[in-house]
């Protein structure tokens, strides 16, 4: 069991498969990209499956989410999913993606055992998409979403970040579109995980801003804390249901007290929080021949060092050196 000193138990593992991405979202990385990890530094497919296997069979992990960068850029993705889905006990499996390559991979991922997907889409306007991502791939994302729904990777969740002066007026339109297409929309407050360290709290579109905008067109009924559990999103029924909308207010309404996550980076480091500044190296242990029991011990020790909260409200908050693309969202 992965338990920290505050009594929180990690049952949800986020696995970054690559730091690379085929978009250049303004809130994540600079236009020229980043200095990517060298191939020898990345975990191999076998190493990823072994670590996930230890987490599932020995440490109580029940859910595995594959992330990036952009996980669809990982050549061995389908095989990794298939091997993880074959573990006993079988974990729930999901994928967070920008959706660009999903049209051609959704069916294969479903057949391999993937349960569902989260797709990032911040705007319904192709021109705004191009401004935000610096790529002209809006239709590819829409096609990927459709393919995921047709393949049965449901519920298909759509993650949106609102940026001032670009798409901050789109919340009601995004929700109407999501309801029409049977996607579950979740708005995420912009977090300080950009490589440029340009994030400013006073320029952020807050959960309160988002809800006020949505209520100009929809009646929202809160699901309540019991239905939420340890999930990061507060959810509301839209016009009485059955459709829902969520808001992940990592900055203004932190949910650290209920966090049940642990994170594995693409180069084999354990992070207890997106905003952690410390890591525990499992790759070195793997490659030096450590047995599963030793790796499990290292993972448990890392978990005991998890802090009470992310500290975003602390005037002395220090942004992690790694951008979101290298940590895994």
C-alpha positions as a printed Julia matrix, in Angstrom:
329×3 Matrix{Float64}:
   0.0    0.0     0.0
   1.22   3.5    -0.87
   0.25   5.56    2.18
   1.62   8.96    3.18
   2.06  10.48    6.61
  -1.33  12.24    6.32
  -3.18   8.96    5.87
  -3.84   9.35    2.15
  -3.6    6.16    0.1
  -2.51   6.28   -3.55
  -4.61   4.0    -5.76
  -4.28   6.04   -8.99
  -1.03   5.88  -11.01
  -0.24   8.39  -13.77
   2.37   7.07  -16.2
   4.11   9.5   -18.56
   5.17   7.57  -21.67
   7.07  10.38  -23.4
   7.94  14.03  -22.88
   7.43  14.78  -26.58
   4.33  16.45  -28.0
   3.14  17.38  -31.49
   1.47  20.6   -30.25
   3.05  23.69  -28.75
   0.33  24.92  -26.41
   1.13  28.37  -25.09
   0.42  27.38  -21.47
   2.77  24.37  -21.64
   5.86  24.97  -23.75
   7.63  27.5   -25.98
   7.06  27.56  -29.74
  10.45  25.98  -30.46
   9.7   23.06  -28.15
  11.96  21.76  -25.4
  15.15  19.78  -25.06
  13.65  16.29  -25.19
  14.87  13.38  -23.12
  17.46  11.21  -24.85
  16.16   7.77  -25.83
  18.47   5.9   -23.39
  17.0    7.97  -20.55
  13.45   6.86  -21.31
  12.0    3.77  -19.72
  11.65   0.88  -22.16
   8.3   -0.79  -22.75
   9.36  -3.72  -20.55
  10.49  -1.38  -17.76
   7.19   0.5   -17.82
   5.17  -2.71  -17.65
   7.34  -4.06  -14.84
   6.92  -0.91  -12.74
   3.18  -0.76  -13.36
   3.01  -4.46  -12.48
   4.74  -3.82   -9.14
   2.35  -0.95   -8.45
  -0.74  -3.02   -9.24
   0.19  -6.35   -7.7
   2.16  -5.16   -4.65
   1.23  -1.56   -3.88
  -2.54  -1.38   -4.27
  -2.81   0.64   -7.49
  -6.29   0.24   -9.01
  -6.25   2.8   -11.85
  -3.54   3.5   -14.44
  -3.66   6.62  -16.62
  -1.2    6.9   -19.52
  -0.07  10.45  -20.21
   2.75  12.33  -21.92
   3.76  14.68  -23.38
   1.53  13.11  -25.99
   1.25   9.35  -25.29
   0.05   8.52  -28.81
   3.6    9.35  -29.96
   4.91   6.34  -28.03
   5.53   3.6   -30.66
   4.8    0.73  -28.24
   1.64   2.23  -26.72
  -0.86  -0.42  -27.82
   1.38  -3.22  -26.58
   1.92  -1.49  -23.23
  -1.83  -1.05  -22.78
  -2.47  -4.7   -23.65
   0.1   -5.97  -21.14
  -1.1   -3.67  -18.35
  -4.73  -4.62  -18.98
  -3.72  -8.29  -18.59
  -2.38  -7.76  -15.05
  -4.11  -9.44  -12.11
  -5.91  -7.78  -10.5
  -6.83  -5.87  -13.64
  -6.49  -2.09  -13.2
  -8.82   0.41  -14.81
  -6.92   1.95  -17.73
  -7.27   5.34  -19.37
  -5.34   7.75  -21.58
  -4.93  11.52  -21.63
  -4.24  12.76  -25.16
  -4.46  15.79  -27.41
  -6.49  13.58  -29.75
  -4.53  14.24  -32.93
  -3.63  10.58  -33.54
  -6.74   9.1   -31.98
  -8.74   8.59  -35.18
  -6.33   5.91  -36.37
  -5.59   4.31  -32.97
  -8.86   4.36  -30.99
 -10.11   0.96  -32.15
  -6.75  -0.74  -31.53
  -6.49   0.79  -28.06
  -9.97  -0.41  -27.17
  -9.15  -3.91  -28.4
  -5.94  -3.85  -26.33
  -7.95  -3.19  -23.19
  -8.03   0.6   -22.76
 -11.19   1.62  -20.92
 -11.56   5.31  -21.75
  -9.87   8.54  -22.83
  -9.51  12.17  -21.8
  -8.97  14.49  -24.75
  -7.68  18.05  -24.48
  -9.62  20.62  -26.52
  -9.73  24.25  -25.45
 -11.79  25.83  -28.23
 -14.37  25.18  -30.94
 -12.78  27.81  -33.19
 -10.08  26.55  -35.57
  -8.32  29.93  -35.63
  -8.16  30.12  -31.84
  -6.95  26.51  -31.72
  -4.1   27.45  -34.05
  -3.19  30.42  -31.87
  -3.28  28.38  -28.65
  -1.45  25.3   -29.95
   0.62  26.87  -32.76
  -0.6   24.04  -35.01
  -3.47  23.79  -37.53
  -4.9   20.46  -36.28
  -8.35  21.32  -34.94
 -10.27  18.97  -37.21
  -7.91  16.1   -36.33
  -8.89  16.47  -32.67
 -12.6   16.49  -33.51
 -12.12  13.37  -35.64
 -10.22  11.71  -32.8
 -13.0   12.43  -30.34
 -15.56  10.92  -32.69
 -13.4    7.82  -33.19
 -12.99   7.37  -29.43
 -16.74   7.49  -28.86
 -17.4    5.07  -31.73
 -14.77   2.66  -30.39
 -16.44   2.61  -26.98
 -13.7    4.44  -25.04
 -16.37   5.99  -22.86
 -17.12   8.15  -21.09
 -15.1   10.38  -23.4
 -13.95  13.3   -21.28
 -12.88  16.6   -22.79
 -10.44  18.8   -20.85
 -10.49  22.54  -21.54
  -8.29  25.36  -20.27
  -9.63  28.9   -20.68
  -7.14  31.66  -21.4
  -7.89  35.39  -21.03
  -8.36  37.2   -24.31
  -8.41  33.99  -26.37
 -11.18  31.56  -25.42
 -12.46  32.87  -22.1
 -15.89  33.53  -23.67
 -16.34  29.94  -24.91
 -17.42  28.08  -21.78
 -21.18  27.97  -22.6
 -20.52  27.05  -26.25
 -18.12  24.27  -25.25
 -20.68  22.83  -22.83
 -23.51  22.96  -25.38
 -21.27  21.17  -27.89
 -20.23  18.53  -25.34
 -23.85  17.82  -24.4
 -24.78  17.5   -28.08
 -22.01  14.97  -28.73
 -22.3   13.1   -25.42
 -18.86  14.07  -24.14
 -18.2   14.93  -20.49
 -16.63  18.37  -20.35
 -14.18  19.38  -17.63
 -12.67  22.82  -17.29
  -9.21  23.0   -15.72
  -7.78  26.13  -14.16
  -4.48  27.03  -15.76
  -1.69  25.75  -13.53
   1.92  26.94  -13.06
   3.49  24.17  -15.12
   4.63  26.06  -18.23
   8.23  25.75  -19.33
   8.51  29.51  -19.7
   7.44  30.14  -16.08
   5.11  32.83  -17.37
   2.06  31.82  -15.3
   0.46  34.58  -13.26
  -2.32  33.88  -10.79
  -3.96  37.27  -11.3
  -4.44  36.59  -15.02
  -6.06  33.18  -14.59
  -9.66  32.3   -15.45
 -10.91  30.89  -12.14
 -13.48  28.23  -11.34
 -15.77  31.01  -10.17
 -15.43  32.79  -13.52
 -16.19  29.58  -15.4
 -19.28  28.71  -13.37
 -20.65  32.25  -13.65
 -20.27  32.07  -17.43
 -21.94  28.65  -17.66
 -24.88  29.78  -15.55
 -25.75  32.44  -18.11
 -27.1   29.58  -20.26
 -27.46  26.47  -18.09
 -28.9   25.43  -14.75
 -26.17  23.7   -12.75
 -26.96  21.4    -9.82
 -23.98  20.31   -7.69
 -23.43  16.57   -7.32
 -21.88  17.04   -3.9
 -18.79  15.77   -2.1
 -20.07  12.22   -1.62
 -20.4   11.68   -5.37
 -17.03  13.36   -5.98
 -14.96  11.15   -3.67
 -11.25  11.64   -4.42
 -11.84  12.86   -7.99
 -10.21  16.21   -8.79
 -13.26  17.61  -10.57
 -16.22  19.13   -8.82
 -19.21  18.16  -10.96
 -22.6   19.63  -11.69
 -25.67  18.18  -13.42
 -26.51  20.23  -16.5
 -30.17  21.29  -16.67
 -31.13  18.46  -14.32
 -29.01  15.78  -16.02
 -28.06  13.29  -17.2
 -25.15  15.3   -18.64
 -22.5   16.63  -16.29
 -19.82  19.28  -16.36
 -16.76  19.35  -14.12
 -14.35  22.01  -12.93
 -10.86  21.14  -11.71
  -9.93  24.11   -9.54
  -6.36  23.13   -8.67
  -5.41  26.7    -7.81
  -8.46  28.34   -6.19
 -10.11  25.25   -4.66
  -7.28  22.74   -4.08
  -8.26  19.14   -3.38
  -4.95  17.96   -1.94
  -6.55  16.49    1.2
  -8.25  13.81   -0.89
  -5.41  13.17   -3.38
  -4.95   9.49   -4.25
  -2.29   9.79   -6.98
   1.29   8.83   -7.58
   3.19   9.67  -10.77
   5.84   7.93  -12.86
   7.75  10.12  -15.31
   8.93   8.96  -18.72
  12.47   8.64  -17.39
  11.51   6.53  -14.4
  11.18   9.04  -11.59
   8.45   8.91   -8.94
   6.71  12.19   -8.21
   4.14  12.42   -5.43
   2.55  15.6    -6.86
   2.49  17.57  -10.1
   4.06  20.45   -8.19
   6.69  18.41   -6.35
  10.29  19.55   -6.57
  11.71  16.19   -5.44
  11.8   12.88   -7.31
  12.74   9.3    -6.47
  14.74   7.44   -9.14
  13.32   3.99   -9.91
  15.08   3.7   -13.27
  18.49   3.39  -11.62
  17.18   0.67   -9.32
  15.67  -1.21  -12.27
  18.84  -1.07  -14.32
  21.08  -2.07  -11.42
  19.15  -5.32  -11.01
  17.07  -4.47   -7.94
  14.33  -7.03   -7.18
  10.67  -6.05   -7.2
  10.63  -5.92   -3.39
  13.35  -3.24   -3.32
  11.6   -1.15   -5.95
   8.35  -1.39   -3.98
  10.23  -0.26   -0.85
  11.65   2.77   -2.67
   8.18   3.68   -3.95
   6.68   3.41   -0.45
   9.46   5.58    0.95
   8.81   8.22   -1.72
   5.11   8.24   -0.85
   5.86   8.9     2.81
   7.53  12.13    1.76
   4.4   13.51    0.11
   3.52  16.98    1.35
   0.14  18.01    2.73
  -0.58  20.26   -0.24
   0.81  21.73   -3.42
   1.48  25.08   -1.76
   0.07  27.24   -4.57
  -1.26  29.69   -1.98
   2.16  30.0    -0.36
   3.95  33.3    -1.24
   7.16  31.27   -1.4
   5.78  28.75   -3.91
   8.48  27.5    -6.29
   7.35  26.25   -9.69
   8.72  22.8   -10.63
  11.69  22.83  -12.99
   9.98  20.31  -15.25
   7.14  21.53  -17.46
   3.85  19.62  -17.63
   4.94  17.83  -20.81
   7.75  16.12  -18.91
   5.73  15.25  -15.81
   2.47  13.93  -17.2
  -0.87  15.63  -16.64
